[in-house]
Amino acid sequence: MSDKLKSQFYSRTASVIISHKRICIFVAHLETYTIEDSLIFYLHELLKICDGIIFVADNPISDAELAKLKPYVVFARFIKHNKYDFGSYSIGLDLLKSSPYFEQINEIIFANDSVIGPYKPLDKVISKKHALGNPAIFGLTKNYYGHKFDESGNIVPAWVTHIQSYFFIVRAEIFKQNYFLDFFQNVKEESSKIKIIVKYEIGLSQLIKKHGHELVSYFDVKSTEDPTSTYIENHKKMFFIKKRQIGRQHIYKANKILRAYNYPYQVVNGKVKTITPKDKLIIDSYLIFELYRIIRKYIIIPLLQAYSKDKQ
């Protein structure tokens, strides 16, 4: 078994029993080229609500790391394509279309590795989806504000409702339509991340909405604020913490939330891992940043504002 990084493809030889009638296309960008325990945990939780996982990563992988993944997936593709998550979603969708499972399922879960969790069982997502009438598209969070192209082709801030693409579910009445399949066939490499968000994350939601489907989400609050940034106050309504939302001052709170739900890993020095006694000391030290955040918010800033008013 080689430790050399290379493009790889894996296909399970045994057929999958279709009972949930649901397949997940899971995409990742593995910065360390390793399959972490927390990622395996996520896949394990997904298999409680779907029949199989198609795993696609925008990077090469070693034989040893691929071996960790094989018990959890029906297909795996590792290749550097530079099209980010939607490029990987496109590859995963092609693999699904070429398999017998495409005609056997009613739903596709699209999910990525940009999050920590799930810290709650994902069957609650499915239950809520059914309680809301089993909509054709269903996400965990819906953002009402984002960006769009103006008449000159410039990207500008705007009210553009969209399902956030780190976890969403589409039913067959969408994913078997040509407009949906053509959308993913035309994903291209883009020059900036904001252009990717506008063309693909926001663009997909707008396309689905244009074809008469309501954008429905588990957590839904109309605001200009990214809902994933409100995880501290809204953790009871969420299942994940977005990795990019954890700044230094929030690590203590994030770990506290994860412990409260018995999630088996903690955030230590930017990694999601099982903690050691040494790690626990590091985690406890994050309390310093939390105390600073509180002091700054409730003492330093009000004092500076009061001083500024006095000077005027």
Secondary structure, DSSP 8 states (H G I E B T S, - for coil): -----B-EEEE-SS----SS-EEEEEEE--TTS---HHHHHHHHHHTTT-SEEEEEESS-B-HHHHHHHGGG-SEEEE---S-HHHHHHHHHHHHHHTSGGGGT-SEEEEEESSEE---S-THHHHHHHHHTT--SEEEEEEEEEEEEE-TTS-EEEEEEEEE-TTEEEEEHHHHTSHHHHHHHHT----S-HHHHIIIIIIHHHHHHHHTT---EEEE---SSS-GGGGHHHHGGG-S-EEGGG--GGGHHHHHHHHHHTT-S-EEETTEEE---HHHHHHHHHHHHHHHHHHHIIIIIHHHHHHHHHHH-
